[in-house]
Amino acid sequence: MTGTDLLRYARVHRGTAVLLGTAVVALLSALFGGADIALPSIGSGGATTGVPYRQELPLLTAVFLSASLDGAMSAHDAMGAAAMHRLRAVYCTALTLTVCAFSFGTEALAGGPDEGIVFVRSVLIWLGLALVSTVVLGKQLGWAIPLASVLFLVWYPGNWWDWTANPAADPFSWAAAAIALLLGVTATAATPWRRRTFLHRATSPARPRRA
């Protein structure tokens, strides 16, 4: 696998579009992230609550990143050999690291390092949920499960599970990021071909050993 292979793979899998989209989200958050979204909150007795834009904008970044798995060759990728799966893993990892680095930089300049860390943490959590959503609901619905989690956070804000508002070093939020990413990566790696192979091996009778 060479750099040329990676660039060709990125061209087919919307690499440029994903980078542009996530860059726009990061810049919007840096410029207007401090403004509040007026939303009703069930947890506050139906009163209106203000949620800063920068708490919810990472969802868009995560959905853009999950879209990088789609493309003209996505069906062939799922059936590809080990080399193809390694190329996809390297591409997704490099793209995610690039986006997280840029997002952290813009947020850190706008609001400080802690704001950048919280933004990146939210991206990772919603990316994991978006990957699960694409596998369970389809590639066009990568936003569905992340959006459902946003509604929950908006209705019950400021609680211990609200990773968008918890401090940068909050252990629960980082545990949630690790679990969400693990679920997303596992769901993505479990292609139909791999699932069939695993089930075949699990159900096939063991061959007797030769003496």
Order of alpha helices (4+ residues) and beta strands (2+ residues): alpha-alpha-beta-beta-alpha-alpha-alpha-alpha-alpha-alpha-alpha-alpha
